[in-house]
């Protein structure tokens, strides 16, 4: 029998209450796995009771799939919001977004971890950029490797000016 994790002294639970305990495990192959949760509790009298529960989990191959997008928020023509969306099934960690123009790094923002099916957003000031285009690159760790994704954004204010032409 292989023990994947052990958590001791997690606290007390009032009658009718519940407690969630996060446990992680790594498996070498995908598929359905049958695990046993062994629980030992001490009651108010100091007596110990032991319980065993079967648990079935579906293990899938890690899928790393992320997309980066850049938008100009309303009323903020010198700001670009960059969104990193996680479409995969594994967390994106150690996330850093870099803004580059004409081969020079303009700014770098660290972003919170991005869990599956969620998005994290960061903003960049593009007011003094001497280029029409800024490249945003997100680097992150996922599934034991380093990854990146990039997007180009047009920051030329003249192309963003709304107007009407009549002849």
C-alpha positions, 0 to 999 in steps of 0.5 A: 500500500502506497501512502500519497499524503498524510495530514495530522492535527487538522483541528476540531469540528463541531457537531454537524459541521464539516471540514475540507482538507486539500490533498494532492497526489501525482500519478504516472498514468492517466485513468480512474484510480481507487484510493482509500481515505483513512480517518482517525478521530478523537472524541471528547472522551479521548477515545480514538475512532478509525474510519476508511472511505473509498474514493475514486478519482479520474486522472487525466493528462495535463493539458496546457492551453492559454491565450493572451489578449489585449484591450483598451478599456473605455476612457483609458486611451493610454492604458492596455489591459492584458488578460491571460486565460487558462483553457487547460486543466492545470494551474499556470504559476509564476506568471509574468507579463512583459511589454516590449516595443522596438526590441526594448522591454517597457515594463514587466508585471507579475500576475497571480496564478491562473487556475483552469477556466479562469483569467487574470488581468494586468494593466500597462501604461502605454502613454510614452511608447514610441512605437505603434505596436507593443508585444505582450508576452506571458511566461508561466510554469505549468505541468512541470515546464516553462511556457509562453504566449504572446500578443501584439497590440496597436497603441497608435492613438491616431487609429483609435480616434473615433470620428465621422467624415462627411463629404 
